[in-house]
Amino acid sequence: MTVSFNLNSEEKFQEISDQSFAVNHELLSRVDLTQPLQHRECVPIRQAIKTAATCDFQPVSQSVTLPNETQLVYDLGELVVGHFAVDLQATGAPMDAPLLLHVRFAETLAELDEDAATVDSWLPLSWIQDEQRHVDVLPQRLTFERRYSCRYIALAAVGQSRKWQPQFSQPVFNAEGAAINQTVAPLTQLPEWLQTIDKKCIQTLKNTMQVVFEDGTKRDRRLWLSDFRTQALVNYATFQNTIVAKRCLYLFGSFMDDAGRIPADILTLTGQPVADDLFWFDYELLFPIALADYVDTTDDLVTLRELYPVAQRVMAFLKTELTANLVGPRQDVFIDWSSQVDKEAAVQLQAVMTVQRFVALARRMTDPQLADYEDWLTDLTQTTLDHYFDAQLNAVISGPKREISPLSQIYVLLADILPPATTEAIIDRLLKFDLERTVTTPNTQGLLAEALFKHHHQDDALAVIRLFWQGMVDRGADTFWEVYDAHDPNYSPYGSILLNGYCFGWSAYPAYLLRRYL
């Protein structure tokens, strides 16, 4: 069975096919998930004894005794991904009862004040980074096997004996990642505020770049096709790690159903990779684009030859889904978290961009069907303009209500299928929207900035980056977030900031844009 996701639906997940994703064992055999990660030891830079009223950080002491009804909070000074360990011993009277230790790993300081017991969400609450441990005998070195994403670590004794107290020392966080020890040359020619954003983008990518490109380091910790395409572009411009990118392409190429669907995400923490049963049509369309990005960067024609048939199957599937070259309204799309915007035109334009990039691959392959693909692209582009572009309004319209949204205008600019004068009119209209309120995901904000850069509106593109990413910096971001609403910094599509990701791969996009366009 294959499902799709609809945020507006109470059930969230709806069955769209009775088929499951089959494995291409030949392609999957090219995937090696055993490559060791890099490691780096991080020690806290400060600590605090937190009460209900105060959390005053001080330099880290050699050891600290935790009074009853308080928390010990370690601050690592940076948001990292890995494993924590700390020495524990008892002080005062003999240890007359076990220690029940509650630990919270937090990406932001605000998470420490959230009560997990009150969270009501459609997401599994197991993503909340809390642990409870019974410790029967002290002293011992307490190690945490589960990987966490955090800057802050809060430890509290639950129902503690009144006769003795736990004492903590030697806290160490072992950070890990595919590029955790690598550096990227800073963009010293840029203003300081842009250098700061770039540095935090690189740290975001560094954390999410594990065995695969994970979307988020707290949640979901898996490989998503759309996030991967964004992260790979940033990687090509910074760390230039083509091994991880190639691995991800082969993983997606290894799973497909009989109709030609590719899964939206792949689970890799299971030992043997497993395709999730989730499908999004717009994510499918990104596979040929991601493959073209990789080939343009590496000129790796061996990989192109092996994965080109997968891209061809995506094209064949797209054709079966079109009616008179129109995608039409669909429920199995994501595009953006916004649930109030009609996405039909954006998906249609995404299809145009997919065929554009596939035609470039077909040329490299000297595909005998190249002329047919080129003719299809011409027809698809014209049909798209005829159906979705209103020449009188100088705008892209979408859906039965002929909605004019920023999303549709962004995608037509990225597709670049309008004459220069019309393009400028589209940009003028786009900039009149309250883009801070109508575009809430870093993914779409990044595409907005790219659309402006692409059409030589550098100052406007930088204004987008300043408004959105500098807004996160001003609110203390160490890395960049999954979602951000300047008018509601605690906004969560999941009902709690404990489930939000504050280190999310798709928000690293400015590091690519600054190197590509400046």
C-alpha positions as CSV (number, residue, x, y, z in Angstrom):
1,M,0.0,0.0,0.0
2,T,1.1,3.6,-0.7
3,V,-0.2,6.6,1.1
4,S,0.0,10.4,0.8
5,F,-0.3,13.1,3.4
6,N,-2.7,16.0,3.6
7,L,-2.3,18.5,6.5
8,N,-6.0,19.6,6.2
9,S,-7.3,16.1,6.7
10,E,-8.1,14.8,10.1
11,E,-6.7,11.4,9.2
12,K,-3.5,13.1,7.7
13,F,-2.6,9.9,5.7
14,Q,-4.8,8.6,2.8
15,E,-4.3,5.5,0.7
16,I,-3.6,6.3,-3.0
17,S,-2.5,3.0,-4.3
18,D,-2.6,-0.7,-3.3
19,Q,0.9,-1.1,-4.7
20,S,4.1,-1.1,-2.7
21,F,7.6,0.1,-3.6
22,A,9.7,-2.7,-5.1
23,V,13.4,-3.0,-4.6
24,N,15.9,-2.8,-7.5
25,H,18.6,-5.0,-5.9
26,E,21.2,-4.2,-8.6
27,L,21.0,-0.5,-7.8
28,L,20.7,-1.0,-4.1
29,S,23.9,-3.1,-4.2
30,R,25.8,0.1,-5.1
31,V,24.8,1.6,-1.7
32,D,27.2,1.3,1.2
33,L,25.8,2.5,4.5
34,T,28.8,1.4,6.5
35,Q,31.1,4.3,5.8
36,P,32.4,5.5,9.2
37,L,31.4,9.0,10.3
38,Q,33.8,11.7,11.7
39,H,33.7,12.4,15.4
40,R,34.6,15.4,17.6
41,E,34.4,15.6,21.4
42,C,32.5,18.6,22.7
43,V,32.5,19.7,26.3
44,P,30.0,22.2,27.8
45,I,31.1,25.8,27.9
46,R,28.8,26.7,30.9
47,Q,26.3,25.2,33.3
48,A,23.3,26.3,35.4
49,I,21.3,25.1,38.3
50,K,17.8,25.8,36.9
51,T,14.8,26.3,39.1
52,A,11.3,27.2,38.2
53,A,12.3,30.9,38.4
54,T,15.9,31.1,37.4
55,C,18.5,29.7,35.0
56,D,21.8,31.6,35.6
57,F,24.6,30.2,33.6
58,Q,28.1,30.0,35.2
59,P,31.5,28.6,34.1
60,V,31.6,24.8,34.2
61,S,32.9,23.5,37.5
62,Q,34.9,20.3,38.1
63,S,31.8,18.7,39.6
64,V,28.3,19.8,40.6
65,T,25.9,18.5,43.1
66,L,22.2,18.7,42.1
67,P,19.8,19.9,44.9
68,N,16.3,18.6,45.0
69,E,13.6,20.2,42.8
70,T,16.2,21.7,40.4
71,Q,17.8,20.8,37.1
72,L,21.4,20.8,36.0
73,V,21.7,22.4,32.5
74,Y,24.8,22.0,30.4
75,D,25.3,24.4,27.5
76,L,27.5,22.9,24.7
77,G,27.8,26.4,23.1
78,E,26.8,25.0,19.7
79,L,24.1,22.7,18.3
80,V,25.6,19.3,17.5
81,V,24.4,15.8,16.9
82,G,25.7,12.7,18.7
83,H,26.0,10.9,22.0
84,F,26.3,12.2,25.6
85,A,28.1,10.7,28.6
86,V,28.6,12.0,32.2
87,D,30.1,10.7,35.4
88,L,27.8,10.2,38.4
89,Q,28.3,9.6,42.0
90,A,26.4,10.0,45.3
91,T,27.2,12.6,47.9
92,G,26.0,12.9,51.5
93,A,24.5,9.9,53.1
94,P,24.8,6.3,51.7
95,M,22.7,5.7,48.6
96,D,19.4,4.4,50.1
97,A,17.4,4.4,46.9
98,P,17.9,4.4,43.2
99,L,18.4,7.5,41.2
100,L,15.5,8.3,38.8
101,L,17.1,10.7,36.3
102,H,15.1,12.7,33.8
103,V,17.1,14.1,30.9
104,R,16.0,16.4,28.2
105,F,18.1,17.2,25.1
106,A,17.1,20.5,23.7
107,E,18.1,22.3,20.5
108,T,16.9,25.6,22.0
109,L,16.7,27.0,25.5
110,A,12.9,27.6,25.2
111,E,12.4,23.8,25.0
112,L,13.5,23.4,28.6
113,D,10.4,25.1,29.9
114,E,7.9,23.0,27.8
115,D,5.9,20.3,29.6
116,A,5.9,17.2,27.3
117,A,2.9,15.8,29.2
118,T,0.7,18.5,27.7
119,V,1.7,18.0,24.1
120,D,-1.1,17.0,21.8
121,S,0.1,16.2,18.3
122,W,-0.7,14.0,15.3
123,L,3.1,13.2,15.2
124,P,4.5,10.4,17.4
125,L,5.5,11.9,20.8
126,S,8.4,9.5,20.8
127,W,10.3,12.2,18.8
128,I,10.5,14.4,22.0
129,Q,14.0,14.2,23.2
130,D,13.4,13.0,26.8
131,E,14.9,10.1,28.6
132,Q,14.3,8.6,32.1
133,R,16.9,6.4,33.6
134,H,16.9,4.3,36.8
135,V,20.4,4.2,38.2
136,D,20.7,1.6,41.0
137,V,24.4,1.9,41.8
138,L,26.8,4.8,41.9
139,P,29.4,5.8,41.0
140,Q,29.3,5.0,37.3
141,R,29.8,6.5,33.8
142,L,26.3,7.1,32.4
143,T,26.2,6.9,28.6
144,F,23.3,7.5,26.2
145,E,23.1,5.1,23.3
146,R,20.5,7.0,21.5
147,R,21.7,9.8,19.2
148,Y,20.5,13.3,20.1
149,S,20.5,16.7,18.5
150,C,21.0,19.5,21.0
151,R,22.8,22.4,22.4
152,Y,21.4,22.1,25.9
153,I,21.2,19.1,28.2
154,A,19.0,19.3,31.3
155,L,19.3,16.6,34.0
156,A,16.8,16.4,36.9
157,A,16.4,13.9,39.8
158,V,12.8,12.7,40.1
159,G,11.5,12.0,43.6
160,Q,15.0,12.2,44.9
161,S,16.0,10.8,48.3
162,R,16.3,13.5,51.0
163,K,19.4,11.9,52.4
164,W,21.8,12.1,49.4
165,Q,22.3,14.0,46.2
166,P,23.7,13.0,42.8
167,Q,26.9,14.7,41.7
168,F,27.8,15.1,38.1
169,S,31.3,15.5,36.5
170,Q,33.2,15.0,33.2
171,P,30.3,15.7,30.8
172,V,31.2,15.0,27.2
173,F,29.2,15.1,24.0
174,N,30.6,13.1,21.1
175,A,29.5,14.9,18.0
176,E,29.3,13.0,14.7
177,G,28.7,13.5,11.0
178,A,30.1,13.0,7.5
179,A,31.8,16.4,7.5
180,I,31.9,17.3,11.2
181,N,35.6,18.0,11.2
182,Q,35.7,19.8,7.8
183,T,35.7,23.5,7.3
184,V,34.5,25.8,4.5
185,A,36.2,29.0,3.5
186,P,34.2,32.0,4.8
187,L,32.8,34.5,2.4
188,T,34.9,37.3,3.7
189,Q,34.0,39.6,0.9
190,L,30.4,39.8,2.1
191,P,28.9,41.9,4.9
192,E,29.2,40.5,8.4
193,W,25.5,39.7,8.7
194,L,25.7,37.6,5.6
195,Q,28.8,35.8,6.8
196,T,27.0,35.0,10.1
197,I,24.1,33.5,8.2
198,D,26.4,31.6,5.9
199,K,28.3,30.1,8.9
200,K,25.0,29.0,10.5
201,C,23.8,27.5,7.2
202,I,27.1,25.5,6.9
203,Q,26.6,24.3,10.5
204,T,23.1,23.3,9.7
205,L,24.3,21.3,6.7
206,K,27.2,19.8,8.6
207,N,24.8,18.4,11.3
208,T,22.3,17.0,8.8
209,M,25.0,15.4,6.6
210,Q,25.3,12.0,8.2
211,V,25.4,8.6,6.4
212,V,22.7,10.3,4.2
213,F,21.4,13.8,4.0
214,E,18.9,13.8,6.9
215,D,16.0,16.3,6.8
216,G,16.2,17.1,10.5
217,T,18.6,15.9,13.1
218,K,16.0,15.8,15.9
219,R,13.2,14.6,13.6
220,D,12.7,12.9,11.1
221,R,16.3,11.8,10.8
222,R,15.7,10.3,7.3
223,L,16.3,11.0,3.6
224,W,13.6,13.0,1.9
225,L,13.8,13.7,-1.8
226,S,13.0,17.4,-1.7
227,D,15.3,18.1,1.2
228,F,18.1,16.1,-0.3
229,R,18.0,18.1,-3.5
230,T,18.4,21.3,-1.5
231,Q,21.1,19.9,0.8
232,A,23.0,18.5,-2.1
233,L,23.3,21.8,-3.9
234,V,24.6,23.4,-0.7
235,N,27.0,20.5,-0.3
236,Y,28.3,20.9,-3.9
237,A,29.1,24.5,-3.1
238,T,30.7,23.9,0.3
239,F,31.9,20.5,1.4
240,Q,31.8,19.0,-2.1
241,N,31.1,15.5,-0.7
242,T,29.9,13.7,-3.7
243,I,30.0,10.3,-2.0
244,V,27.0,11.1,0.2
245,A,25.1,12.7,-2.6
246,K,25.7,9.7,-4.9
247,R,24.6,7.3,-2.2
248,C,21.3,9.2,-1.8
249,L,20.6,9.2,-5.5
250,Y,21.1,5.4,-5.7
251,L,18.8,4.9,-2.7
252,F,16.0,6.7,-4.4
253,G,16.7,5.0,-7.6
254,S,16.5,1.6,-5.9
255,F,12.8,1.9,-5.0
256,M,9.8,2.2,-7.4
257,D,6.4,0.8,-7.8
258,D,4.9,-0.7,-11.0
259,A,3.4,2.6,-12.0
260,G,6.7,4.5,-11.7
261,R,6.2,6.1,-8.3
262,I,9.3,6.9,-6.2
263,P,9.0,7.1,-2.4
264,A,9.1,10.5,-0.8
265,D,11.6,9.3,1.8
266,I,13.9,6.5,2.6
267,L,14.5,5.0,6.1
268,T,18.2,4.1,6.6
269,L,18.4,3.5,10.4
270,T,16.9,0.1,9.9
271,G,20.2,-1.5,8.8
272,Q,18.8,-2.5,5.4
273,P,17.3,0.6,3.7
274,V,13.5,0.6,3.5
275,A,11.3,2.8,1.4
276,D,8.6,4.6,3.4
277,D,5.1,4.1,2.1
278,L,4.6,7.8,1.6
279,F,4.4,9.4,-1.9
280,W,4.2,13.0,-2.9
281,F,3.9,13.8,-6.6
282,D,6.0,17.0,-6.5
283,Y,8.8,15.1,-4.7
284,E,8.8,12.5,-7.5
285,L,9.4,15.3,-10.0
286,L,12.6,16.3,-8.2
287,F,14.5,13.1,-8.9
288,P,15.6,14.0,-12.5
289,I,16.5,17.5,-11.2
290,A,18.6,16.1,-8.4
291,L,20.3,13.7,-10.8
292,A,21.0,16.6,-13.3
293,D,22.5,18.7,-10.4
294,Y,24.8,15.8,-9.5
295,V,25.9,15.1,-13.1
296,D,26.4,18.9,-13.8
297,T,28.7,19.0,-10.7
298,T,30.6,15.8,-11.1
299,D,30.4,14.9,-14.8
300,D,29.9,11.3,-13.5
301,L,28.6,9.6,-16.6
302,V,28.7,6.1,-15.1
303,T,26.1,7.1,-12.5
304,L,24.1,8.9,-15.1
305,R,24.0,5.8,-17.3
306,E,22.9,3.6,-14.3
307,L,20.2,6.1,-13.0
308,Y,19.0,7.5,-16.3
309,P,16.4,4.6,-16.7
310,V,15.0,5.7,-13.4
311,A,14.6,9.3,-14.6
312,Q,13.0,7.9,-17.8
313,R,10.5,6.0,-15.7
314,V,9.7,9.3,-13.8
315,M,9.0,10.9,-17.2
316,A,6.8,8.0,-18.2
317,F,4.9,8.2,-15.0
318,L,4.4,12.0,-15.4
319,K,2.9,11.5,-18.8
320,T,0.4,9.0,-17.5
321,E,-0.6,11.6,-14.8
322,L,-1.2,14.4,-17.3
323,T,-4.5,15.1,-19.0
324,A,-4.0,17.2,-22.1
325,N,-0.6,18.2,-20.6
326,L,-2.1,19.4,-17.4
327,V,-1.4,18.0,-13.9
328,G,-4.7,19.4,-12.6
329,P,-5.7,19.4,-8.9
330,R,-4.1,16.8,-6.7
331,Q,-4.1,15.9,-3.1
332,D,-0.8,14.0,-3.1
333,V,1.5,17.1,-3.1
334,F,3.4,19.0,-0.6
335,I,5.2,22.0,-2.2
336,D,5.0,24.1,1.1
337,W,3.5,23.7,4.6
338,S,0.9,26.4,3.8
339,S,-2.5,24.8,3.7
340,Q,-4.4,27.9,2.6
341,V,-2.7,28.3,-0.8
342,D,-3.8,26.6,-4.0
343,K,-0.8,24.6,-5.3
344,E,-2.0,23.4,-8.7
345,A,-0.1,26.0,-10.8
346,A,3.1,25.5,-8.7
347,V,3.0,21.7,-9.3
348,Q,2.4,22.3,-13.1
349,L,5.4,24.6,-13.2
350,Q,7.4,22.0,-11.2
351,A,6.6,19.5,-14.0
352,V,7.9,22.0,-16.6
353,M,11.2,22.4,-14.7
354,T,11.5,18.6,-14.4
355,V,11.2,18.1,-18.1
356,Q,13.6,20.9,-18.8
357,R,16.3,19.2,-16.7
358,F,15.5,15.8,-18.1
359,V,15.9,17.0,-21.7
360,A,19.4,18.2,-20.7
361,L,20.1,14.6,-19.4
362,A,18.7,13.1,-22.6
363,R,21.1,15.3,-24.6
364,R,24.1,14.0,-22.5
365,M,22.9,10.4,-23.1
366,T,22.3,11.1,-26.8
367,D,18.9,9.5,-26.3
368,P,17.3,8.6,-29.6
369,Q,14.0,9.9,-28.2
370,L,15.5,13.3,-27.5
371,A,13.5,15.1,-30.2
372,D,10.3,13.6,-28.8
373,Y,11.2,14.9,-25.3
374,E,12.0,18.3,-26.7
375,D,8.7,18.5,-28.5
376,W,6.9,17.4,-25.3
377,L,8.7,20.2,-23.4
378,T,7.6,22.8,-26.0
379,D,3.9,21.6,-25.8
380,L,4.0,21.3,-22.0
381,T,5.3,24.8,-21.6
382,Q,2.8,26.3,-24.0
383,T,-0.1,24.5,-22.3
384,T,1.1,25.7,-19.0
385,L,1.1,29.3,-20.1
386,D,-2.2,29.0,-21.9
387,H,-3.9,27.6,-18.8
388,Y,-2.2,29.3,-15.9
389,F,-0.9,32.7,-17.1
390,D,-3.3,35.6,-17.3
391,A,-1.9,38.1,-19.7
392,Q,-4.3,40.9,-18.6
393,L,-3.3,40.5,-15.0
394,N,0.3,39.7,-15.7
395,A,0.1,36.9,-13.1
396,V,0.0,33.2,-12.8
397,I,-3.4,32.0,-11.5
398,S,-4.2,28.7,-9.8
399,G,-7.2,26.6,-9.1
400,P,-10.9,27.0,-9.6
401,K,-10.9,30.4,-7.8
402,R,-8.1,31.7,-10.1
403,E,-6.0,32.4,-7.0
404,I,-2.9,34.7,-7.4
405,S,-0.4,33.6,-4.7
406,P,3.3,34.2,-4.1
407,L,3.9,30.4,-4.5
408,S,2.7,30.4,-8.1
409,Q,4.7,33.5,-9.1
410,I,7.9,32.0,-7.5
411,Y,7.6,28.8,-9.5
412,V,7.0,30.6,-12.9
413,L,10.1,32.7,-12.2
414,L,12.1,29.5,-11.5
415,A,10.8,27.9,-14.6
416,D,11.9,31.0,-16.6
417,I,9.3,30.6,-19.4
418,L,8.1,34.2,-19.7
419,P,9.6,37.1,-21.7
420,P,11.8,39.6,-19.8
421,A,9.2,42.4,-19.6
422,T,6.5,40.0,-18.3
423,T,9.0,38.5,-15.8
424,E,9.6,42.0,-14.4
425,A,5.9,42.5,-14.0
426,I,5.6,39.2,-12.2
427,I,8.4,40.2,-9.8
428,D,6.7,43.6,-9.2
429,R,3.5,41.8,-8.2
430,L,5.4,39.3,-6.1
431,L,7.2,41.9,-4.1
432,K,3.9,43.5,-3.1
433,F,2.8,40.4,-1.2
434,D,3.4,40.2,2.6
435,L,5.9,37.5,2.0
436,E,6.8,37.2,5.6
437,R,3.3,36.0,6.4
438,T,2.4,34.0,3.2
439,V,5.7,32.0,2.9
440,T,6.6,30.3,6.2
441,T,9.0,27.5,5.3
442,P,12.7,28.1,4.8
443,N,12.4,25.8,1.7
444,T,10.0,28.2,-0.1
445,Q,11.8,31.3,1.2
446,G,15.0,29.9,-0.3
447,L,13.2,29.4,-3.7
448,L,11.9,32.9,-3.4
449,A,15.4,34.3,-3.0
450,E,16.7,32.1,-5.8
451,A,13.9,33.3,-8.2
452,L,14.9,36.9,-7.4
453,F,18.7,36.2,-7.8
454,K,18.0,34.4,-11.1
455,H,16.4,37.4,-12.6
456,H,19.0,39.9,-11.4
457,H,17.1,41.3,-8.4
458,Q,20.0,40.9,-6.0
459,D,19.0,43.5,-3.5
460,D,15.5,42.1,-3.3
461,A,16.9,38.5,-2.8
462,L,19.2,39.7,-0.1
463,A,16.3,41.5,1.6
464,V,14.4,38.1,1.7
465,I,17.5,36.5,3.3
466,R,17.8,39.3,5.8
467,L,14.1,39.3,6.7
468,F,13.8,35.5,7.1
469,W,17.2,34.1,8.1
470,Q,18.4,37.2,10.0
471,G,15.1,36.9,11.9
472,M,16.1,33.5,13.1
473,V,19.6,34.7,14.0
474,D,18.1,37.6,16.0
475,R,16.1,35.0,18.0
476,G,19.2,33.1,18.9
477,A,19.4,30.4,16.2
478,D,22.6,28.4,16.2
479,T,21.4,26.5,13.1
480,F,18.4,27.2,11.0
481,W,14.9,25.9,11.6
482,E,12.3,23.7,9.9
483,V,9.7,26.5,10.1
484,Y,9.8,30.1,11.1
485,D,7.1,32.7,11.5
486,A,8.4,36.1,12.6
487,H,5.0,36.9,14.0
488,D,4.8,33.7,16.0
489,P,8.3,32.4,16.8
490,N,6.8,29.4,18.6
491,Y,4.7,28.4,15.6
492,S,4.6,24.6,15.1
493,P,2.7,22.6,12.5
494,Y,2.9,19.8,15.1
495,G,1.4,21.5,18.1
496,S,4.6,22.0,20.1
497,I,8.2,23.4,19.8
498,L,9.4,20.1,21.3
499,L,8.5,18.5,17.9
500,N,9.9,21.3,15.7
501,G,13.3,20.8,14.2
502,Y,15.7,23.6,14.9
503,C,18.4,22.2,12.7
504,F,16.8,21.4,9.3
505,G,18.6,20.7,6.1
506,W,16.3,22.7,3.7
507,S,17.1,25.9,5.6
508,A,20.8,25.8,4.7
509,Y,20.0,27.0,1.1
510,P,21.5,30.6,1.4
511,A,25.0,29.1,1.6
512,Y,24.4,27.8,-1.9
513,L,22.7,31.0,-3.2
514,L,25.5,33.3,-1.9
515,R,28.1,31.3,-3.7
516,R,26.1,30.8,-6.9
517,Y,24.9,34.4,-7.4
518,L,27.3,36.7,-5.6
